[in-house]
């Protein structure tokens, strides 16, 4: 079974992963302060990419991958507030 996300079809395993990440992001959004970060465990490049794609749908969150090799992980944080010019 495949599911559609970000213009591509994803496997059921990837889709389940995305659902869990979305749940984690929703919880992070609702209980954390602006200076908080959400750190995911080390993941493969494919799963880190999926997190970045999901976070990219929000204008209030940003993500970055840190570390090297098997220790590379994704960190999600609140986007800096922008004030009018």
C-alpha positions as CSV (number, residue, x, y, z in Angstrom):
1,X,0.0,0.0,0.0
2,X,1.3,3.5,-0.8
3,X,0.3,6.9,0.3
4,X,0.7,10.4,-1.3
5,X,2.8,13.0,0.5
6,X,4.8,16.0,-0.8
7,X,4.0,15.2,-4.5
8,X,5.4,11.6,-4.1
9,X,4.0,8.3,-3.2
10,X,5.3,6.9,0.1
11,X,5.2,3.4,1.5
12,X,2.9,2.5,4.4
13,X,6.0,2.4,6.7
14,X,7.0,6.0,5.7
15,X,3.5,7.2,6.0
16,X,3.2,5.7,9.6
17,X,6.5,7.5,10.4
18,X,5.1,10.8,9.1
19,X,2.0,10.4,11.2
20,X,4.2,9.9,14.3
21,X,6.3,12.9,13.5
22,X,3.2,15.0,13.0
23,X,1.9,13.9,16.4
24,X,5.3,14.8,17.9
25,X,5.3,18.2,16.2
26,X,1.8,18.9,17.4
27,X,2.7,18.1,21.0
28,X,5.9,20.2,20.7
29,X,3.9,23.1,19.3
30,X,1.3,23.0,22.0
31,X,3.4,22.6,25.2
32,X,6.8,24.2,24.4
33,X,8.1,27.7,24.5
34,X,9.7,29.7,21.7
35,X,13.2,28.8,22.9
36,X,12.6,25.1,22.9
37,X,13.9,22.5,20.5
38,X,12.6,19.0,19.5
39,X,15.5,16.6,18.9
40,X,14.8,13.4,17.0
41,X,17.0,10.4,17.4
42,X,19.6,9.5,14.8
43,X,17.8,8.6,11.6
44,X,18.6,7.7,8.0
45,X,18.8,10.4,5.4
46,X,15.4,9.4,4.0
47,X,13.6,9.8,7.3
48,X,15.4,13.1,8.1
49,X,14.3,14.4,4.7
50,X,10.7,13.5,5.5
51,X,10.9,15.4,8.7
52,X,12.3,18.4,6.9
53,X,9.5,18.2,4.3
54,X,6.8,18.0,7.0
55,X,8.3,20.9,9.0
56,X,8.6,22.9,5.8
57,X,4.8,23.1,5.6
58,X,4.8,25.3,8.7
59,X,5.8,28.9,8.7
60,X,6.4,28.8,12.4
61,X,8.8,25.9,12.6
62,X,12.2,25.3,11.1
63,X,14.5,22.3,11.1
64,X,18.2,21.4,10.7
65,X,20.2,18.2,10.7
66,X,23.2,18.1,13.0
67,X,25.9,15.5,13.5
68,X,27.7,13.2,11.2
69,X,27.3,9.6,10.0
70,X,25.1,7.4,12.1
71,X,24.8,10.1,14.7
72,X,23.1,12.6,12.4
73,X,19.8,13.8,13.8
74,X,17.1,16.4,13.0
75,X,16.4,19.3,15.3
76,X,13.1,21.3,15.1
77,X,12.8,24.7,16.5
78,X,10.4,27.7,16.4
79,X,11.2,30.1,13.5
80,X,12.5,33.5,14.7
81,X,9.8,36.1,14.9
82,X,10.0,38.7,12.2
83,X,8.9,42.2,12.9
84,X,7.7,44.8,10.3
85,X,10.3,47.1,8.7
